[in-house]
Amino acid sequence: MATICAISTAYGTGGIAIVRVSGTEAITIVNSLFSGRASLADANAGTVHFGRIEREGEVLDEVLCSVFRAPHSFTGEDTVEIACHGSLYIQQELLRWLIDAGCKAAEPGEFTRRAFLNGKMDLAQAEAVADLIAAQSKAEKDLALSQLRGSVSGELQALRVRLLHFTSLIELELDFADHEELEFADRSELKTLAEEIEAKLAALMASFRTGNAIRNGIPVAIVGAPNVGKSTLLNALLGEQRAIVSDIQGTTRDTIEDTLVIDGILFRLIDTAGLRETNDTLENMGIERSRKAMEQAQIVIHLLDATNPVPLAIETKGTVIEVYNKSDLVHKEGLAVSAKKGEISSLRAELVRVARESMHTSAVMLSNARHYEAIARAHTFIERVQEGLQNNLSGELLSLDLQDCLAALGEVTGQITNKEVLSNIFSKFCIGK
């Protein structure tokens, strides 16, 4: 593969910038432009060297070059990271000089793709790199870091090893099909294993709701009757006038969304239209969207007017938090706030408590839709294995479902994949990673 280069720090002017070079000729190419006390060609792995980038007597910049030798680098290849001054001109010129010296400009995600192809990480871990870079909250960072360290990969690999063992035994039976008395794979053991795997896959699938919420923001729907202060509460939580506030009923006719981070947790707040009976066509459309938001939310804030609390029927699979607004006008037992005066600290604390409680439901969580889809297929195939064992199906038919289950699990970690899938995944990465 060609030696590649790219700017790995964020675009723009800064104190420093880092240009990464990776490939078999990385050290040679950078050394051809580097002037320091010693040649980079003789540099030990994991060392940093001060010098100048120059050619034909022209000095571009004073830099620090960090040298990593294969296989002990992020990509598994020889790698040099050049720390230069953060001038846009210097960054672009350095790239141009490297390309002139024999490098190829890296494509999005190409460094991480090489790390995957060189066995430095599996595909699930590679995707976690992108999630870690994109993390907007501590919870999202922690989840991505857990997956990067192999929480999902380790769980699936353990399942694959056990499944592969039984699949091999059944295949061995098929090789000796002429000897019907031979049974290498104990059916009772396979039944127990299938039950364990089905339960673990079901738990992983169930974790996706929480994992996806952490990744994209935990959806919080603010619902209630008209004029209880839903829009005022949204504005108070966000600390800005995001929604229009009016005494006129039916002012909010559509859902309004925005995000908020509280104690390291990303919430996706959804202000909804007031729930009531009305003949207004547009308002009814807003109310219908409110009901859908309520159904899909992980947390529902059921806001009531403390001066005249009228409870509503809440239809949701999420956790409902009953909140009494206008506590500045009347005392009310329970969780009470004054959205108008910004007295909402108790609600903020409750949102964090409920969110953290949901996060601790599973040690391993899915947050990637591709992983969920593959595991859902694996779950279907292991259920078919269970049905086959109940119906005393032949080893040949059991083997087909076991192999399909193994293939689906292998897609998550990249043990089974294709170029199209890889291209799609890594194209979403930033250049330089």
QUIURSUL-V111432 format. One record per helix or strand of 3 or more residues. SS is the DSSP state (@ for helix, = for strand). FROM is the first residue (numbers start at 1). LEN is the number of residues. If there is no record, write none. Layout:
SS/FROM/LEN + SS/FROM/LEN
This chain:
=/4/4 + =/14/9 + @/26/8 + =/34/3 + @/40/3 + =/47/9 + =/58/11 + =/79/8 + @/88/13 + @/110/8 + @/123/12 + @/138/11 + @/151/25 + @/187/30 + =/218/6 + @/230/9 + =/256/7 + =/265/7 + @/281/16 + =/299/7 + =/319/7 + @/345/15 + @/369/22 + @/395/19 + @/419/8
